[in-house]
Amino acid sequence: MSNKLKELRDKKGITQKECSEDTGVSMRALTRYENGHQIGSPAIMRRLAAYFEVSMNYLAESNE
């Protein structure tokens, strides 16, 4: 999720703060997800997938 989330955010041209404000996911949580320290709950993953207009499976895929 970490690689995909950061890529999607960069592609959309938004900061973590903007993403946090738009989705209601805390900046602290977004940082943890992007750094690979934590995986979001299914509810948060659904929210982020909807926001970026991708599937939950896409978010969960690894780039490596």
C-alpha positions as CSV (number, residue, x, y, z in Angstrom):
1,M,0.0,0.0,0.0
2,S,2.8,2.4,0.8
3,N,4.2,2.7,-2.7
4,K,0.8,2.9,-4.4
5,L,-0.6,5.5,-1.9
6,K,2.4,7.8,-2.4
7,E,2.3,7.4,-6.2
8,L,-1.4,8.2,-6.3
9,R,-1.0,11.2,-4.1
10,D,1.9,12.5,-6.2
11,K,0.0,11.8,-9.4
12,K,-3.0,13.8,-8.1
13,G,-0.5,16.6,-7.1
14,I,-1.7,16.8,-3.4
15,T,0.1,16.8,-0.1
16,Q,-0.5,14.4,2.8
17,K,-2.3,17.3,4.5
18,E,-4.7,17.8,1.6
19,C,-5.3,14.0,1.3
20,S,-6.0,13.9,5.1
21,E,-8.4,16.8,4.9
22,D,-10.2,15.4,1.9
23,T,-10.5,11.8,3.2
24,G,-10.7,12.3,6.9
25,V,-7.7,10.0,7.4
26,S,-5.2,11.5,9.9
27,M,-1.9,12.7,8.6
28,R,-0.2,10.5,11.1
29,A,-2.0,7.4,9.7
30,L,-1.2,8.4,6.1
31,T,2.5,8.8,7.1
32,R,2.5,5.3,8.6
33,Y,0.8,3.8,5.5
34,E,3.2,5.5,3.1
35,N,6.2,4.4,5.2
36,G,4.9,0.9,5.3
37,H,4.7,0.9,9.1
38,Q,1.0,0.1,9.2
39,I,-1.8,-1.1,7.0
40,G,-5.1,0.6,7.0
41,S,-8.3,-1.0,8.1
42,P,-10.7,-2.2,5.4
43,A,-12.9,0.9,6.0
44,I,-9.9,3.2,5.5
45,M,-8.7,1.3,2.5
46,R,-12.2,1.6,1.0
47,R,-12.2,5.3,1.7
48,L,-8.7,5.9,0.1
49,A,-9.5,3.6,-2.9
50,A,-12.7,5.6,-3.6
51,Y,-10.9,8.9,-3.2
52,F,-8.2,7.9,-5.7
53,E,-10.7,6.0,-7.9
54,V,-8.9,2.7,-7.7
55,S,-9.7,-0.7,-6.4
56,M,-8.8,-1.9,-2.9
57,N,-6.7,-4.6,-4.6
58,Y,-4.7,-2.0,-6.5
59,L,-3.9,-0.2,-3.2
60,A,-2.8,-3.5,-1.7
61,E,-0.5,-4.5,-4.6
62,S,3.2,-4.0,-4.1
63,N,5.4,-2.3,-6.7
64,E,8.4,-4.4,-5.8
